[in-house]
Amino acid sequence: MEKVKNLRTLVSLSELLIDRNQGYLKCIDDADTADVDLIRFFKEMADQSMRFKVELDAFLIKYSEEPAEFENSWLAKMHQAWIDIKTSLVKRDRKALIESCNFGDDVIIGAYEQALENTEFFDAKIQETLRSHLVEFKKANALLEKLENLEEAK
């Protein structure tokens, strides 16, 4: 039972990483081409999401579980719809894109924190990997909040 719960949690986190990747790619598409700094950051975060997914998938394969499929979950569809609505109101608005990414990163941070509450269910290597990912998400989140504050100050 515990192994199934562990694997399901890893699959869920892997799916969220796909969602995060897709969200950042959507924001790249919606960003003004003049926002080179923002586009570069979004690309880095999209790439980071896929690197982290590969790391989680390695654990899933090790424990004879199929990796998460690269398709949008309902959460990703809802998040992308929300981004579409916000950006349609003010097309290519930096602040709206930053807020959308911040929202998405808040979701994945919460999911990782919740997964780490049950550390006894994961081996040390999985715990270390999840903590490492969480640190990186929090760094990105802090940068997004800083960017959001800068946009509000304009």
Summary of the structure (lengths in Angstrom):
residues: 154
radius of gyration: 16.1
end to end distance: 52.8
largest distance: 52.8
contacts: 465
relative contact order: 0.15
helix: 84%
strand: 0%
